[in-house]
């Protein structure tokens, strides 16, 4: 079952639901599309399969899941943010996905095992209680069904040449982000110990960016979004402005390369 009221593990999406964030999430979906397609290709599903994308945002992988389950299957996009669900419905209509529906709410810990595939991407990293989310996903999965998760690990997120402003801002942002920024490294144990999957498969992807790509400046974008939280941790506005200016100058140099956070994919079958 799903709940329309927030479940104990639900939390506010700290990156917000602005028009700019809508655009960023759709662009992010395009960036990670082939990685998601590769993941789904490894998951055999029965005829008339049911799949759910937990924390689907404005589109998530709803279109890929629609293709995966085929015309005889069904897909649910689930999110606890009303604006995200509105955008998801727009995406479903624009992409003509007749086998996809949406639900405003969250999975609960006593969910009925209704799905052959339960998936989330970049949801746990924004949660203070990822274990509860994984447990609810396992509860919603039928025996023999798949639980699949995609999450970042900030450990690999670096710029080259290195710069002290990058290291300082990244460390400070990790402390205010709202979740475990290294959650990607924990996915195998979460699926094994929390979801009860006896054998967990893993795969990882990363990207490299130069100044011509907006993802090269994502750390600066986050610094702007979380400015008030950083001030609350004792970082004065002048110091924050100095760090962002110095890092902005460094990233603008044609030779500066940013290695993206490692996207870790983990999936396992529920006994």
C-alpha positions as CSV (number, residue, x, y, z in Angstrom):
1,X,0.0,0.0,0.0
2,X,1.0,3.6,-0.3
3,X,0.2,6.5,2.0
4,X,-0.9,10.0,0.9
5,X,0.4,11.3,4.3
6,X,4.1,11.4,4.9
7,X,5.5,8.1,6.2
8,X,8.1,8.2,9.0
9,X,10.9,7.9,6.5
10,X,9.7,10.7,4.2
11,X,11.5,14.1,4.2
12,X,11.4,17.3,2.3
13,X,13.4,17.4,-0.9
14,X,16.0,20.0,0.1
15,X,16.8,20.9,-3.5
16,X,13.3,22.2,-3.9
17,X,10.7,22.1,-6.7
18,X,11.6,25.3,-8.6
19,X,11.4,25.6,-12.4
20,X,15.2,25.5,-12.4
21,X,15.3,22.2,-10.4
22,X,12.7,20.8,-12.8
23,X,15.0,21.5,-15.7
24,X,18.0,20.1,-13.8
25,X,16.2,16.8,-13.0
26,X,15.1,16.3,-16.6
27,X,18.6,17.0,-17.8
28,X,20.0,14.6,-15.2
29,X,17.5,11.9,-16.4
30,X,18.9,12.4,-20.0
31,X,22.4,12.1,-18.7
32,X,21.8,8.9,-16.8
33,X,19.4,7.3,-19.3
34,X,21.8,4.8,-20.8
35,X,23.0,3.7,-17.4
36,X,19.4,3.1,-16.4
37,X,18.7,1.3,-19.6
38,X,21.7,-1.0,-19.0
39,X,20.4,-1.7,-15.5
40,X,16.9,-2.6,-16.6
41,X,18.3,-5.0,-19.3
42,X,19.7,-7.2,-16.5
43,X,16.3,-7.6,-14.8
44,X,14.1,-10.4,-16.3
45,X,10.4,-9.6,-15.6
46,X,7.3,-11.8,-16.1
47,X,4.5,-11.0,-18.5
48,X,2.1,-8.3,-17.3
49,X,4.8,-7.2,-14.8
50,X,4.1,-4.3,-12.4
51,X,6.9,-1.8,-11.6
52,X,7.1,1.2,-9.4
53,X,9.6,4.1,-9.5
54,X,9.8,5.4,-5.9
55,X,10.6,9.1,-5.7
56,X,10.1,9.5,-9.4
57,X,10.3,13.3,-9.5
58,X,9.3,14.9,-12.8
59,X,10.0,11.8,-14.9
60,X,12.5,9.5,-13.3
61,X,12.8,6.4,-15.4
62,X,9.1,6.1,-16.0
63,X,9.5,5.9,-19.8
64,X,12.1,3.2,-19.6
65,X,10.0,1.2,-17.2
66,X,7.1,1.6,-19.6
67,X,9.1,0.0,-22.3
68,X,10.5,-2.7,-20.0
69,X,7.1,-4.0,-18.8
70,X,5.5,-3.6,-22.3
71,X,1.9,-2.9,-23.1
72,X,0.6,-5.7,-20.9
73,X,2.4,-4.4,-17.9
74,X,1.9,-1.4,-15.6
75,X,4.1,1.2,-14.0
76,X,3.5,3.5,-11.0
77,X,5.4,6.7,-10.5
78,X,5.4,7.5,-6.7
79,X,6.5,10.8,-5.1
80,X,5.5,12.7,-2.0
81,X,5.9,16.1,-3.6
82,X,2.7,17.4,-5.3
83,X,4.6,19.6,-7.8
84,X,6.8,16.6,-8.8
85,X,3.7,14.5,-9.4
86,X,2.2,17.3,-11.5
87,X,5.3,17.4,-13.6
88,X,5.4,13.6,-13.8
89,X,1.9,13.6,-15.2
90,X,2.9,16.1,-17.8
91,X,5.8,13.9,-18.8
92,X,3.6,10.9,-19.1
93,X,1.2,12.8,-21.3
94,X,3.9,14.3,-23.5
95,X,5.6,10.9,-23.9
96,X,2.3,9.0,-24.5
97,X,2.8,6.3,-21.8
98,X,-0.6,4.7,-21.4
99,X,0.6,2.0,-19.1
100,X,2.0,4.5,-16.5
101,X,0.1,6.1,-13.7
102,X,1.2,8.3,-10.7
103,X,0.5,8.3,-7.0
104,X,1.1,11.1,-4.5
105,X,2.5,9.6,-1.3
106,X,5.1,7.2,0.1
107,X,5.6,3.5,0.5
108,X,4.8,2.3,4.0
109,X,6.5,-0.4,5.9
110,X,3.5,-2.7,5.7
111,X,3.1,-2.4,2.0
112,X,1.4,-5.3,0.1
113,X,3.9,-7.1,-2.1
114,X,2.4,-5.9,-5.3
115,X,5.4,-5.2,-7.6
116,X,7.7,-7.3,-9.7
117,X,10.2,-4.4,-9.8
118,X,10.7,-1.7,-7.2
119,X,13.2,1.0,-8.1
120,X,14.5,4.3,-6.8
121,X,17.2,6.6,-8.1
122,X,18.9,9.4,-6.1
123,X,16.3,9.1,-3.4
124,X,18.3,7.6,-0.5
125,X,21.0,10.3,-0.7
126,X,18.3,12.8,0.2
127,X,16.9,10.9,3.1
128,X,17.9,10.8,6.8
129,X,16.6,7.2,7.0
130,X,17.5,5.2,3.9
131,X,17.1,1.9,5.7
132,X,13.4,2.6,6.2
133,X,13.0,3.4,2.5
134,X,14.8,0.2,1.4
135,X,12.7,-1.8,3.9
136,X,9.5,-0.4,2.5
137,X,10.6,-1.2,-1.1
138,X,11.3,-4.8,0.0
139,X,7.9,-5.0,1.6
140,X,6.3,-3.8,-1.7
141,X,8.1,-6.3,-3.8
142,X,6.7,-9.7,-4.7
143,X,8.7,-12.9,-3.8
144,X,11.0,-13.4,-6.8
145,X,10.8,-9.7,-7.8
146,X,13.6,-7.3,-8.1
147,X,14.7,-4.4,-5.9
148,X,17.0,-1.9,-7.8
149,X,18.6,1.2,-6.5
150,X,20.8,3.8,-8.1
151,X,22.8,6.3,-5.9
152,X,25.8,8.6,-6.0
153,X,29.0,8.3,-3.9
154,X,30.6,11.7,-3.5
155,X,34.0,10.1,-2.8
156,X,35.0,10.3,-6.5
157,X,33.6,13.8,-7.0
158,X,36.9,15.7,-7.6
159,X,38.3,18.5,-9.7
160,X,41.7,18.3,-11.5
161,X,43.9,20.2,-10.9
162,X,42.8,20.1,-7.2
163,X,41.8,23.3,-5.5
164,X,41.4,24.1,-1.8
165,X,38.0,25.9,-2.3
166,X,36.6,22.7,-3.9
167,X,37.7,20.6,-0.9
168,X,36.3,23.1,1.6
169,X,32.9,23.6,-0.1
170,X,32.4,19.9,-0.8
171,X,33.2,19.0,2.9
172,X,30.8,21.7,4.2
173,X,28.0,20.8,1.7
174,X,28.2,17.1,2.7
175,X,27.4,18.1,6.3
176,X,24.2,20.0,5.3
177,X,23.0,17.9,2.4
178,X,20.4,16.1,4.4
179,X,21.5,12.5,3.7
180,X,24.6,10.3,3.4
181,X,26.5,11.5,0.4
182,X,28.4,8.2,0.3
183,X,25.3,6.1,0.3
184,X,26.3,4.6,-3.1
185,X,29.0,2.6,-1.4
186,X,26.5,1.2,1.1
187,X,23.9,-0.1,-1.5
188,X,25.1,-3.8,-1.5
189,X,24.8,-4.1,2.3
190,X,21.4,-2.3,2.4
191,X,20.0,-4.7,-0.2
192,X,21.5,-7.6,1.6
193,X,20.9,-6.8,5.2
194,X,17.7,-4.6,5.0
195,X,15.9,-5.9,1.9
196,X,17.0,-9.5,2.5
197,X,18.4,-10.1,-1.0
198,X,20.7,-13.1,-0.7
199,X,22.8,-12.1,-3.7
200,X,23.3,-8.5,-4.8
201,X,24.7,-7.4,-8.2
202,X,26.5,-4.1,-8.6
203,X,27.7,-1.8,-11.4
204,X,29.0,1.7,-11.5
205,X,29.3,4.6,-13.9
206,X,31.0,8.0,-13.9
207,X,31.6,11.0,-16.2
208,X,34.2,13.7,-16.8
209,X,33.3,17.4,-17.4
210,X,35.1,20.5,-18.7
211,X,33.9,24.1,-18.4
212,X,31.6,23.8,-21.4
213,X,29.3,21.5,-19.5
214,X,27.0,22.8,-16.7
215,X,27.6,19.7,-14.7
216,X,31.2,20.8,-14.1
217,X,29.8,23.6,-11.9
218,X,27.3,21.5,-10.0
219,X,29.2,22.0,-6.7
220,X,28.8,25.7,-7.1
221,X,25.1,25.3,-7.8
222,X,24.6,23.4,-4.6
223,X,26.6,26.0,-2.7
224,X,24.1,28.6,-3.8
225,X,21.1,26.4,-2.9
226,X,22.4,25.6,0.5
227,X,23.8,29.0,1.4
228,X,21.5,29.6,4.4
229,X,22.3,26.1,5.8
230,X,26.0,26.8,5.4
231,X,25.7,30.1,7.2
232,X,23.9,28.2,10.0
233,X,27.0,26.0,10.3
234,X,29.1,29.0,11.0
235,X,30.3,29.8,7.4
236,X,30.0,33.6,7.1
237,X,28.6,35.1,3.9
238,X,31.9,36.8,3.0
239,X,33.9,33.5,3.3
240,X,31.3,31.7,1.2
241,X,31.4,34.3,-1.5
242,X,35.2,34.2,-1.5
243,X,35.2,30.4,-1.8
244,X,32.6,30.3,-4.6
245,X,34.4,33.1,-6.5
246,X,37.8,31.3,-6.3
247,X,36.3,28.0,-7.3
248,X,34.3,29.6,-10.1
249,X,37.5,31.1,-11.6
250,X,39.3,27.7,-11.3
251,X,36.4,25.8,-13.0
252,X,36.3,28.3,-15.8
253,X,39.8,27.5,-16.8
254,X,39.7,25.3,-20.0
255,X,42.1,22.8,-18.5
256,X,40.1,22.1,-15.4
257,X,38.3,18.7,-15.4
258,X,35.7,17.5,-13.0
259,X,35.2,13.9,-12.3
260,X,31.5,13.3,-11.4
261,X,30.3,11.4,-8.4
262,X,30.3,7.6,-8.9
263,X,26.8,6.4,-9.8
264,X,26.4,3.0,-8.1
265,X,23.7,0.6,-9.2
266,X,22.7,-2.3,-7.0
267,X,20.0,-4.9,-7.6
268,X,18.9,-8.1,-6.0
269,X,16.0,-10.5,-6.0
270,X,13.6,-10.9,-3.1
271,X,13.5,-14.5,-1.8
